[in-house]
Amino acid sequence: MADDEHPNVSADLIWECCRQNNSYLVKRKTAGGLQFSRDPYNLTNKHSRKYDGFVSNRAVGLLPAEKGGVTLITKKSKHLNRPSSNKNEVTFSGQKSGPKIYKGVVNYTAKKGYRADLRQEAVARASAIHQSQQPKKEIPEKKLRGAKAKAAAEKDL
């Protein structure tokens, strides 16, 4: 096997060294000292070993794409020391319906052998991104109901 497939340092050791201080960590003193992550491979933005992708050899992330689409980024385990070539991007266009996008995300991660425990979070993230890109409907004007309300409105004019 190639040396690129097996790193010299385990992911758990990297997590123990970097969990208190890394460039993706966002610490909040309010709300009980919550910690969040800005890692593009983090599906829930929670700072924890399970969700942080910069530590994992194989990670999944979702980003918004143009025109209502979703971009699935995956981390390859083949070239761990080459940041420019260890990323794969697949874009699902916004012209597809929501369920088709979610099924595409699930199928891609399942066929490529990515972590099954993160599939539900990946679909939830894709759903949130897709829903945020939909145009907002205008709130309709309230109609007056009843003869007394209409009479009172005419009197005010």
Summary of the structure (lengths in Angstrom):
residues: 157
radius of gyration: 22.9
end to end distance: 84.0
largest distance: 86.6
contacts: 381
relative contact order: 0.12
helix: 35%
strand: 15%
